[in-house]
Amino acid sequence: MTQTRSAALFERMAGLLPGGNTRATTWYPPFPVALAGGHGARVVDVDGNEYLDFLANYTAMVHGHGFPPIVEALERTARNGWSFPAPSEDQAELAARICARFGAIERIRFTNSGTEAVMVAVRAARAFTGRDVIVKAFGGYHGCWEQVAAGAGEDPDARAELEPGIPAVVADLVLQVPYDDAGALAATMAEHGDRVAAILLEPVLGHSIEPASPEYLHAARRIADAHGALLILDEVITARLHTGGRQTQLGVTPDLTTLGKVIGGGLPIGGVGGRAEVMDVFDPRRDRFVEHHGTFNGNGLAMAAGCASLDALPAAEIDRIDLLGARLADGLTAALADAALPGRVTRVGSLLHVHLPLPELRALHAAALREGLYMAPRGQMSISTPMDDELVDAGIAAFARAAQHVQHATGSPAP
Ligand code: PMP
């Protein structure tokens, strides 16, 4: 497998973009494979190597690449113009679909990324409650905005670990709690609850695909209510787990929900939605309102692609990809055991994560690429709708070959 062109492109880009990339998640040593195209559940790199795409742009491409209904929607929009500073029917169409799917979303506004959606949700919660502090979970990922990347927590040492460029004063506004631990959340809220605008949680940790228990999320709802704080569920990744997201699956009703990825069919998008009473803080007819701007908010391409994406994701299709997810998880688990690798696989619906110690994970990721399997360097995988049993089995076979290489290279004891 040659990577000459990927290497050359990396050299070129390193002189133009710091680190040769524009998205830190996608970097891995010595240089990432550069992709040139994708069709269905396959991607091809700039050297012409083909991969089964079990990453699907970190779950955003739930319909794979070149999905005909999305291509048609994009072509139709492109011919008609796609960027206007005005309300439009396609904004209404996507909003109506999301409000119909999510019982807790009575009103929604669109952004250009999940990161922005979280920023806007936090702003709304602060405006609504008149409070400043946000509670989030350790390990919770809500985009690269400094206020959610930071977390002073209860531990003063945590400040020393703040990423460069995050002022301590910002970190003071964020309290971090252990995930899926209702007692710890209750204790933090008992002490600080009167300053807390919102509890911000992912229903499943996207970084590692570890779900919170339903009891935890229900407890978070009660604890938020008891302290007059809002509950924000970040469903940027988990919206795909049910037509109404993980919240509907588990019967938890947040005040605000943040969305992204699948609601835009692979175009840049985010959304913040929720109770009308809270969302009304954005209403410009009010004397004092939260000014939410954005040149590209609600742009036609993202709206049209989003409608096509959601229309192709009814409950039956979600059930089908969830079953494929179970098949994949079983196959990967067996492959790890066969290779005697000290790992495990977590899965929620069509979202998966392979957990391994870092040296084995690095080796496995590199070997998987050589075997034609595209997955996240950190171990994340997902199912997209172009997949079927056969394709999943091909992915499992490639993973199993990669795992055997790792076993030989790292000398893990044979079973
Ligand atoms: N929240 C969650 C739960 C996410 O998984 C992500 C992105 N992976 C974000 C927010 C940020 O979204 P974006 O990358 O579109 O800014």
Boltz pocket constraint, residues with backbone or C-beta under 6 A from the ligand:
constraints:
  - pocket:
      binder: B
      contacts: [[A, 58], [A, 112], [A, 113], [A, 114], [A, 115], [A, 116], [A, 118], [A, 141], [A, 142], [A, 143], [A, 144], [A, 202], [A, 206], [A, 234], [A, 235], [A, 236], [A, 237], [A, 260], [A, 261], [A, 269], [A, 270]]
      max_distance: 6.0
